[in-house]
Amino acid sequence: MNDPIIILLGPPGAGKGTQARLLQEQLDLDYFGSGEILRKRKLVDDFTGRKIQEKMDAGELLASPIMIDIWINTFEEIKKNNNFKGIIMDGSPRRLHEAEMLEQALDWYEWNSNKTPVFINLSQQDAVDRLTKRRICVKCKKNIPYVGKYKTIKVCDVCGGELVKRADDEAEDIVERFKWYETDVLPTVDFYRKQGTLIEVNGDQSIEDVHKEIMEKLE
């Protein structure tokens, strides 16, 4: 696949961020992580920064114009890259109309023909278990998923830092996140399924096996 645009979709806790990083490393693609970008943007002391903080703390989706503005700014910077090999999109789009707007944005940047949505399917119960039990390293900020070998480690396997529960993984927030997953993200998944472009993988596997299945289906 030439210059792929890989769009990772799935429920909260499905491991989209982890799989995005693995794909980025193996395929040498640019990474677009909406969560990472928004966590940086909310630190800016302006109206939008404070509003992003408020919405993220409440486990709510952001207004679509904010996300679209972030796409365009990021895509414009990526377009300048003479060594462009493709993009991994993690956490976006999350609404049906955002998926439709993304189609137009990818057309504008002449990337739409290379688009491949990947849906990491995971049951709600398994996703909740992962969300309530996953941790983050206080030192290097690596996310430690509650899956496979990571269930029993006591310190970060990268830097040896202390592992703590993620602040955004409280039970109440998780309930809210699943509400918008069902009402907003699943229709987006169906949108790509109807296009015939969707790749679906089993998320109830080890990190390595999920990655292997994604790579096999991409090829």
C-alpha positions in Angstrom: 0.0 0.0 0.0 1.5 3.4 -1.0 1.4 6.2 1.6 -1.5 4.6 3.6 -3.9 6.7 5.8 -4.8 4.2 8.5 -7.7 5.3 10.7 -7.9 3.4 14.0 -11.4 2.9 15.5 -12.7 1.0 18.5 -14.2 1.3 21.9 -12.4 2.9 24.8 -9.8 0.5 26.2 -9.3 -1.3 22.9 -5.7 -0.4 22.7 -5.8 2.0 19.7 -2.9 4.1 21.0 -0.7 1.1 21.5 -1.5 -0.4 18.1 -0.9 3.1 16.5 2.6 3.2 18.0 3.4 -0.3 16.8 2.2 0.5 13.3 4.1 3.8 13.3 7.3 2.1 14.2 6.9 -0.8 11.7 5.7 1.3 8.8 7.5 4.6 9.5 4.3 6.7 9.3 3.4 10.0 10.7 1.3 9.8 13.8 -1.8 11.8 14.5 -3.2 11.1 18.0 -6.1 13.3 18.9 -5.8 12.5 22.6 -2.1 13.5 22.7 -2.8 16.7 20.7 -5.7 17.7 22.9 -3.8 17.0 26.1 -1.2 19.5 24.9 -3.8 22.0 23.6 -5.7 22.1 26.9 -2.6 23.5 28.6 -2.8 26.7 26.7 -4.4 29.3 28.9 -7.2 30.6 26.6 -10.9 29.9 26.2 -10.5 26.9 24.0 -7.8 25.4 26.2 -10.0 25.8 29.3 -13.0 24.4 27.4 -11.1 21.4 26.2 -10.0 20.7 29.8 -13.6 20.9 31.0 -14.9 18.5 28.3 -12.1 16.0 28.7 -12.5 16.0 32.5 -16.2 15.3 32.0 -15.5 12.5 29.5 -17.3 14.3 26.8 -16.6 14.7 23.1 -15.3 18.0 21.8 -17.1 20.2 19.3 -16.4 19.0 15.8 -15.0 22.3 14.5 -12.2 22.1 17.1 -11.2 18.7 15.8 -11.5 19.7 12.2 -9.3 22.7 12.8 -6.7 20.4 14.4 -6.8 18.1 11.4 -6.2 20.8 8.9 -3.3 22.4 10.9 -1.7 18.9 11.3 -2.2 17.8 7.7 -0.8 21.1 6.4 2.4 20.5 8.4 2.6 16.8 7.3 2.1 17.8 3.7 5.4 19.7 3.9 7.3 16.5 4.6 9.2 15.4 1.5 9.6 11.9 3.0 5.9 11.4 3.6 5.0 7.7 3.8 1.5 7.8 5.3 -0.4 8.6 8.5 -1.8 6.7 11.5 -4.9 8.4 12.8 -5.7 7.5 16.4 -8.9 8.7 18.0 -10.4 10.5 15.1 -13.0 10.8 13.6 -15.5 10.0 16.4 -18.7 11.2 14.8 -20.4 10.3 11.6 -20.4 13.8 10.3 -16.7 14.1 11.2 -16.0 11.0 9.1 -17.8 12.7 6.2 -15.7 15.9 6.8 -12.6 13.8 7.0 -13.4 12.4 3.5 -13.3 15.9 2.2 -10.1 16.8 4.0 -8.4 13.7 2.7 -9.6 14.5 -0.8 -8.2 18.0 -0.5 -4.8 16.7 0.5 -5.0 14.0 -2.2 -4.8 11.1 0.3 -8.3 9.6 0.2 -7.6 6.8 -2.3 -5.1 5.4 0.3 -7.5 5.4 3.3 -8.0 2.3 5.3 -10.2 2.3 8.5 -9.3 -0.4 11.0 -11.8 -1.3 13.7 -10.4 -3.0 16.8 -13.5 -4.8 18.1 -13.8 -5.5 21.8 -16.7 -6.3 24.1 -17.9 -3.7 26.5 -17.1 -5.9 29.5 -13.5 -6.5 28.4 -13.1 -2.8 27.6 -14.3 -1.8 31.0 -11.9 -4.2 32.7 -9.0 -2.8 30.7 -10.0 0.8 31.4 -10.4 0.4 35.2 -7.2 -1.5 35.6 -4.7 0.1 33.2 -2.0 2.3 34.5 0.4 5.1 33.4 4.1 5.6 34.3 4.6 8.8 36.4 8.1 9.1 34.9 7.9 8.6 31.2 4.1 8.7 30.8 3.9 5.3 29.0 0.4 3.8 29.1 0.5 0.3 30.6 -2.5 -1.6 29.3 -4.3 -4.3 31.3 -3.6 -7.1 28.9 -1.2 -10.1 28.6 2.1 -9.7 30.4 1.3 -6.1 31.4 -1.3 -7.3 33.9 1.3 -8.3 36.5 4.2 -5.8 36.1 4.9 -3.6 39.1 7.1 -0.9 37.5 7.4 0.6 34.0 9.1 -1.8 31.6 10.7 1.1 29.8 12.1 3.3 32.6 11.3 1.5 35.9 9.0 4.4 37.0 6.1 4.1 39.4 2.8 3.0 37.8 -0.4 4.7 38.8 -4.0 4.6 37.7 -4.9 7.0 34.9 -6.8 10.1 36.1 -9.4 9.8 33.2 -10.3 6.2 34.0 -12.8 6.7 36.8 -15.9 4.6 36.6 -18.2 7.5 36.0 -16.1 8.8 33.1 -16.0 5.4 31.6 -19.8 5.2 31.6 -20.0 8.5 29.8 -17.4 7.5 27.2 -19.3 4.3 26.4 -22.4 6.4 25.8 -20.8 8.5 23.1 -19.0 5.4 21.7 -22.4 3.8 21.1 -24.2 6.9 19.8 -21.4 8.4 17.8 -18.5 6.1 17.1 -20.4 3.0 16.1 -22.3 4.8 13.3 -18.9 6.0 12.1 -17.7 2.3 12.0 -20.9 1.4 10.0 -20.2 4.3 7.6 -16.8 2.8 6.7 -18.2 -0.8 6.7 -20.8 0.3 4.1 -18.0 1.8 2.0 -16.4 -1.7 1.9 -13.1 -0.3 3.1 -13.2 -1.4 6.8 -10.8 -3.9 8.2 -12.1 -5.5 11.4 -9.8 -7.2 13.9 -10.3 -9.1 17.2 -9.3 -6.9 20.1 -9.6 -9.7 22.6 -6.0 -10.9 22.0 -2.5 -10.1 23.2 -1.1 -6.8 21.9 1.3 -8.8 19.7 -1.5 -10.9 18.1 -3.7 -7.8 17.5 -0.8 -6.1 15.7 -0.1 -9.3 13.7 -3.7 -9.5 12.6 -3.8 -5.8 11.6 -0.6 -6.2 9.5 -1.9 -9.4 7.8 -5.1 -7.7 6.8 -3.4 -4.5 5.7 -1.2 -6.5 3.4 
